[in-house]
Amino acid sequence: MTDAWTSANGIVLADLVPPGLRRRWVDEGYCPDTDLYTLFRRRVRDHPHRHAVACPEGTLDYAALDARVRGIAAALTEAGAGAGDVIAVQLPDGWRAVAAELAVAAVGAVSLPYPAMRGRAGMAALLRRSRAGAVIAGDPSGRTDPLTELARLRGELPYLRRVFSLGDARGTPAGAVPLDAAAEEGARAGFDGDGPRVPVHPDSPARILVTSGSESEPKMIAYSHNAFAGGRANYVAALHDGSVPMRNLVLVPLASSYGSLGVPVTLAGLGGTLIVPGSSDPAAALRAVGEHEPTHLFAVPTLLRRMAAHARLAEEHTRSLRAVVTSSAVAEADVIDAARERFGVPVLTVYGSADGMNCHTPVGACARPGGVTGPPDPAVAEIRIVGPDGRDAEPGGEGEIWARGPMSPLCYVNAPELDARYRAEGGWVRSGDRGRFEPDGALRVIDRLKRVVKRGGYSISPREVEQLAAAHPAVAEAVCVGVPDADLGERLCACVVQDEGSEPLSLPELNTFLEEGIGLERAKLPEVLLRLGELPLGATGKVCHRTLAEWGASGAEHASGTAGTAGTARAPAAASAAEVGGAVAPEHSR
């Protein structure tokens, strides 16, 4: 596809990768050159009775899921939603979210799944910027009320023509089009065939990924059918020995970038089984391992740490597992070792992002701590380390990580300023991450380039300090963030979760350990200490740095349920305290 794709509401999505490269990746067998819905229908035809999705409401095989997909697709078509539309999906993880996303592909539209935890303001921003023409929403549990929120927003969203209700506990409000009956009735007359309703080019947009927004406002990135069923599917397949079909227990939201390994990859791309337990509670996750017998468990390091520390369950077993896979944050040695001991299988790490990055531990190996993944996989993405002058760094040298390959996205959505900042000539994507290649060719991800605290002109790497703080005998988890300061610009705040039963840690005690025990230079010592019962997590399960920065800046106590950003992070489970002062780092200027 050489021409830019334009939505019915005027959003232009241009492919910033040269078309010759896209064609080369197809010719080399890295991309199937087929749209996602056609691929899904092939899986249905090849193994109709294989489990497709397992969730708290039950398990559907491919034939049963397909019937629901086709019923929803027919209803979307009858309501006038289809090719040229961006259709947002806000549904909790389960068969409905899966069926809705596949139905959007079936009518030739582009899906925009987003987690419910975005909140009203976040929801409005995503829908406004994408100019989504329709939304499919609902919540069978009744814990959230997305349809009411959408009704309140309709006046602010001139491009939103249709709101569809699917599985909402409160029923279908006025103005919304119900999809429940269509899903239950299955395929109906008027929606037949093994491909989308209209021809879909494999290099045209299929889904829009939304970044976590843990450090800044979320970005939206458009991906093609080939990028999902090719590059992204290739990285997931490379984590398995192929001895049996993959059964993937996905412990991150399906609407997240990491969670996109679910519907378009596990189901359409690979024909495996997608398991979503409906909760990221460690006990629920452990029960799902025994009940559904996955081959692979996908989670973020924070959840893996909590699962490994949880008391063993009577019904717990891990005999089906081939690997535990972690991504979205650096996995340190304690997490890797604890997960490997608990589950008895290799731990694989994936460096990945919604922006188009990927590098993974190869199957047969085990993860290495400190952000080391594996060598780049040409079936997924080639990687360069680029210095400030725009040239490749010397062997072993540090620089910004750039990537380009079969999983490369098209462009940012309605954000030319982001394309200008993060895309480079030749189809390269700039990560904003600092890294280097190890002597054996493995990629080491060091930190975000922009994740720097500038105190009086002196640059401090939060990553460096939090790694050292986590070595304190009383500290279970540590994250460092910058907090605003009128005099120095920023000060460093250490946010710690202590081991159960340990004495409350003071800032002087922590800094004595860092300076005298480890040798950290005084200029890098934290000046604010925030003790928490639990780190706040964002919508994708990653630690929310923005929330920590707000709490650290307030200098106030935070008890359970008092988080100021309840829409984007979970409040601490136990009371916490903030300390300010105690270590005076000398000013520096450079």
N, C-alpha and C positions, 0 to 999 in steps of 0.2 A: 504494500500500500504506500504510494508516494504522496497522495493528496492528504491534507489534514482532515480529520474527522470533525464535523460541526454538529452540535446537538440541535434539537428542535428549538431550544431557547437561546441559541447563539453562542454557546461555549465552544471554542475552537481548541482541539487537542491535536497538536502536531507531533510527529515522531521526530525527536532530536537525534536519533541514531541514523546514520546514512543507510539508505535502502539496500545498497550492495552488501552491507554487513548482515542485515536481517536475512537476506536471501542466502548468504553463505552459511549462516547457522542452520538454516533449513536443509541446505544441500549436504551439510556435514552430519545430519541426523540429530542435531541437538533440539530441534523444534518440530512438532508434528504437522505444522501447516494446516491445522484444523481448529475450528472454533470449539469452545468448551461444551456447549450443549450437544453437539454432534458426538464428541468424545464420550460424554455421559451416556448417551443413548447406545453407543457401542458396548459400554460396560453392562448396561441393562440387558442387551441382547446376548452378550457372552456369558453372563452368570446372574440370571434374574433372581435367584434365591440366596445369593450371598448376602450376609448382613451389610447394609449400607451405612446406617446410622443407629447408634445406641445412645439413649438419653433417659432421664428420669421417667419419662412417659412411656417408655417401651423401646422396642427394637423394630426397625423396618428393614426389609430386604430391598434389593434394588428395584424389583418389580413394584412393590408397594409404594416406595418413595417416588418412583417415576409416575405412578398414577396420580399422586398428589401434586407433583410438579406440573403435569399436563393440565390438571383441573385448574390450578391457580393461573397458569399461563393463558388458558382459554378465557378466564374471567378478566384478566388484565387486558387482553385483546378486545373483548367486548366493551370494556370501559374506555377504550381509546388510548391505552398506554402501549408503547411498543418501540419500534426502531427510531432512533434519534433521541430517545428519552434517557435522562439520567434518573434512575429510580433508587431512592434511598431505602434502606431496610434497617429498622430499629426493633429488633426482636431478641428476647433472651435466647441463649444457646439451647438448641433442641432441634427436633425435626422440622419445625415450622421455619426457623431461620434458614435451615439448609434448603428446604423446598422452595422458599421464596427466592433465594439467590439463584438457584437453578432455573426457576420460572422466568426471572428477569432475563437470563441468558437465552432462554427458549424463545422469547418474543423479540430478540435482537436488540435489547436495550443494554445500558451500562449500569451496573449495580454500584451502590455506595453504602455498604454496611457501616454502621457506627455504633459504638457501645452506648447503652442507656446512661451511663455515668457521665456523659458529656454535660448534662444539665441543659436548662432551657437556653442560656446564652450560647453555649457551644453548639447546640443543635441548630439554632438560628443561623449562626455563622457558617456552618457547613452547608446548610441548605441554600443559603443566599449566594454563597460564592460558587457553588456548583450549578446553580440554577436548576436544581432538581425539579422535574415536572410531576413527580409522584413520590409518595412515601408509603411503605408497607409497615405497619406498626401494631403493637399489642403486647400484652403481658398476661399470660394465663395465671400467674401467681397472684396478680393484683398488687404486688409490692410497688410497682411504678405505674404511672398513668400517662404514657406518651401521647395517647390520642387527645386527651384534654389539653396537654401542652401544645400540641400541633394546632388545635382549634384556636388557641389564644394567639398563635403566631401567624395565622393565615393572612392577616392584614399586612404583615411585614414581609411577606414572601409572594410577590406578584407572579412569579413563575410557577408556583406550586398549584397545579390544576386538580390533582386527585389525591385523596388520602384513603388508603385501603386498610381495613381492620382485619387482623388475623389472630384468632385465639386470645382475645382480650377478655379478662374476667368480668369486666364491667359491661360487656355487650358492645354493640356497634353504635357510636354516637351519631347524631344527626350530621349529615354531610359526608360521612365516611361510607365507602363501598365495602360490604362484607365479603370476605374470601373463604370463610370457614366451610360453608356448604360446598363450594367448588372444590376445596381440598379434600373433603370427605367423599364426595361423589366420584372423584378421580377424573380420568380423561373423558372428555365429552366430545361430541361431534363438533367439528370446526377447528380442532387442533390435532392434526395428524402428521405423520412423517417422522423421520429420524434426525432432522436438523431444525434450526430456527425457522420461524415463520417467514423471515426475509433472509436473503443471502448475507452472510457475515464474513468479512475478510479476517483471516487469522491474525493479521497485524493491526487490526482496529481495536479500540479500547474495549475491555471486558469488565474491568472492575477498578474502582478508585480506592486506593489504600489511604488511611488516615494515620498520621504519625501519633505517637503517644502524647506529645506535648508536655513531657516531664520537665523540660527546661525552658520551653518557649511555646508560643501558640502553635497548635497543630497545623501541619501542612497536608495537602491532598495531592496524591501522585497517581497518574493514570497508567495502568498496565494493560498490555494487549493479551489476547488469547494465547498467542505463542509464548509470551513471556511467562505465563502461569504454567501452561501444560508442557512447556519446554524447560526453561532455566530453573524456575522454582520447583517444578516436579523433579528435575534432575538432582537437585541438592537433597531432596527428601529421599529419593530412591537410593542415593549414594550412602545413606545411613543404614542400609539394610543389605543383608546377604542374598536376598531374593529367594530364600528357601521356601517361604510360605507367603501368602498375601499379607500385606501390612495391615495391622490393626492398631490405629494410632489414637492413644488417649491424649487429648489436647486439653491441657489445663490452663489455657489462656483464652480470652474471648475470641470467638471466631471472627468477630468484626475488626480485630486488631491486625496489624501487619504480620506479626508472628502467627496469629491464628488463621491467616490466609492459607496456611498449609492444609487447612481442612477441606472446604467445599471444592474449590477449583483444582486442588492438587490431589488430596487423598482420594476423592471420589471421581472427578472427571479425568484427572491426569493419570492416576495410578490404579483406579478400580479397587481400592482397599476399603477398609471399614473405619468409620469415623466415630470415636467414642467421646461424648461430652457429658461429664457427670453432673453438670448444672450447678456446681459449687466448687470454689477453689479452697474450701476448708481442708486442712491436711487430712483429717479423718475421713472425709468424704472421698478425697482423692485416693487414699490408701484402700478404701473399700472398693472403689471402682477397679483398681488393679486386680483384686481377687475375683470380683464378680464378672468382669468383661474380658479378662485375660488378654490384654493388649500385647503386641510385640514391641511397641515403642511408647514411651512416656515423654511428653513434651511439656516443659515447665520453665519458669524463670528461676534463677538461683535462690531468690528469697523463699519461694515456696518449697523448693527442694530441701533447703536447710530445715524448714519447719516440718516437712514430712519425715525427714531422717531423724529428727529429734522427738517425734511423736511416739508415745507408747505403742508397742506392737498390739495389733488387733487379733482377736481370737480367730477370725476368719481370714486373716491376711496370708497371701502367698504370692510369689513372684515368678513362678515356674514358666510362665509364658513369655516373659520379657526377654528381648534381645539387646536392648540398649535404652539408656536414659539420655534424653537430649535437652540441653539447656541453651538458651539464647536470651537476647535483649539486655544483658548486663554481663560484666566480667564474672566468671566463676572462679573463686579462689580455692586454694588447696583444701581448706577445711570442708567446703561444700562438696567438692569432687570426691574426697575421701569418704565423707559421711554417706553420700548417695551410693557410692560403689559398695560400701559395706552393707548398707540397708537393703539394697536391691540385688546385689550379687551379679551385676552386669556392668559392662563398660559404660562410662559416662562420656558422651560426645558433646562438644561445644560447637555452636554456630555463631559466627559473627555475621549478623544480618541487620538490615534496616529497610524501612519502607522506601527509602531513597534509591535502592538498587544495589546494595552491598551484599556480598555473601562469600564466606569462606568457612569451611567446616572440617572437623576432625574426621579423617577417613575411617570407614568401617574397618574393624580389626585392630584399631588403635584405641588409646584411652586419652581423655582430655588432659592437657597440661595447664597448670594454674597460671595466673597472671596475664590473661588475655591472649594466650597462644592457641590458635585453632589448628590449621593444617595448611598445606600448600594450596594455592588457587586451583580450582577445577575448571578447565576450559569449557566444559559442558554447561557451566553455570555463569561464571564471570572471570575474566582475566583481571589482574590487579597490578597497579603501579604504586610506588611510593614517590611522591613528587615534592620537591623542595620549594621554598618560597619564590625561587626564580622561575618556576614552571618547568624545570628540568627534572628528570629522574634522579633520585638520590643515589649516592654511591652505595655499593653493596654493604648491607648492614646499617646504612644510615637511616635516620628518622625523617619523616615528612608526612604530608597529608596522603591518606589512602584514596586512590581513584579506582574506579571499577567500570568495566564495560563487558557486556556479553549477552548470552541468550536470555537472561532474566532482566536485562536493562529496561526500565520503564520508558514510556513515551515522553512525558513531560509533567510539570506541575500543573495543577488545575487552576485556570484563571489567575495565574500569578507569574507574569513575565519577569518580575523582579527576582523570584526564586530560581527561575530558569537561568537568568543571567548570573546568579551567584553560585549555583551548584552544578551547572552543566558546562562542559568544555567542548572545544572543537573535536570532531571525530566521534561524537557519541559518548564521551567519557562523563561519568558522574563523580562529582567531588563530594566526599563523605563528610568533611568537617571533622574527621577523626585523625588522630596522630598515631602512626604505627611504623613498623619496620619488619623486614624479613629476617628470620633467624638463619644461622648457617645452613640448616637442613632444608631451607625453603619454606618453612612454616611462617604464617603471618602472626605477628604479635600486635595486638591493638593496645595502645598505651593509654589514651584518654581522648576526650573531646578537645579539639583545638581551642574552642571558645570557653571550655570549662576551666577558667583561670580566675583566681581571686586576685585583684590588684589592690594591694594595701600601700597607700602612699607612694605609688609608682613601682612597688616591688611585686613581682608576679609569683604567686603561690599555686602549685598544683594541688587541688583538693584530693585528687586520686592518690597522690603520694602520701599525704598525711593520713587519709582514712585507712590505707593499707597498714600503716604503722600503728595507728590507734587500735585497730582490730586485734593486734598482737597483745594488748594488755590482758592480763589474766582474768579480769572481771568483765571484759567486753565481749559480747556475743556478735554484735553487728555494729558497724560504724560507717557513717556517711558524712562528708564534710561539704559545706556550702558557704557561699559568701553572703554576708548580711550588710546592708547599707550603713555607712558611717559618714556623718556630715564633715568630719575633719579629714579622714584618711581615704574616703571613697568606699572602701569595703574592709570588713574584718572577717576572719575565718571562724566559722561556727562548726564545732564537732557535735554531731547528733549520734548518740549511742544507745543501744539496747544492751543491758547488762545480763550476765548469766544469772539464772534463778538462784536466789540465796546469797548473792554477793552483796557486800556493803555498798551503799550509795557512793558513787565515784564523784570526787570534787575536781574542779578544773585544775587547781594546783597539783593534785595527785596525778592526773593524767599528763600534765605537762612535765612534771618531774620524770615520769616514766619515758616520755618521748625525748626529752633533752638529755637527761643523764643516763637513762637506761639504754636508749637506742642511738642517741647521738644526733637527733634532728636539730638543725640549726634554729636558733631562737627566733629568727625572723619568720619562721613558718609555724610557730606554735599557735594553736587555737586560742582565741580570746573570748569565745562564747561556748558554753557547754549546754547542750540540750539533752536531758535524760528522758528516754521514752520507754514505754512498755512494749511498743511495736512501731516499726517504721511505717509511715503512711504510704499507701500504694495508689498509683493512678489506675485508670480504666483498664490498662493492659497488664497489670500486675507488677509493673516496674516501680521502683521507689520514686516518689514524686518530689523532685528537688525544689520545685517552686513552693510547695507546701512547707517543706522544712525551712526554706529561707524566710517565709512569712512568720513561722513560729519562732525561729531564732531571732528575727528582728523585733518581735513583740516583747521578748524578754519576760513573758508571762507564763503562768502554769497552764497546762492543757490537760484537762481530764477527759475521760471517754465521752464521746458524743459532742465535744465542743469545738471540733475542727472548723476553722473558718472557711475551708474549701470542701465542704461535704460533697459537692457535686463531682469532685475529681479525685478525692482520696479518702481512705478510711481513717477515722480518728484512732488515736492510740487506744489500746485495750486497757491500759492502766495509767494512773496519774503520772505525770512527768514534771520535771522542773527545769528551769533555765538559769544558768549562772552567767554573769557578765564580768569580765575583768580577770584578774589573777595572773595573767601573763602579759607583760608589756614588751612587744616586739619592737626593736628599733626601726625607725623609719629609714627607707632606702629610696634612692632615686636612680633611674637608669635612662 
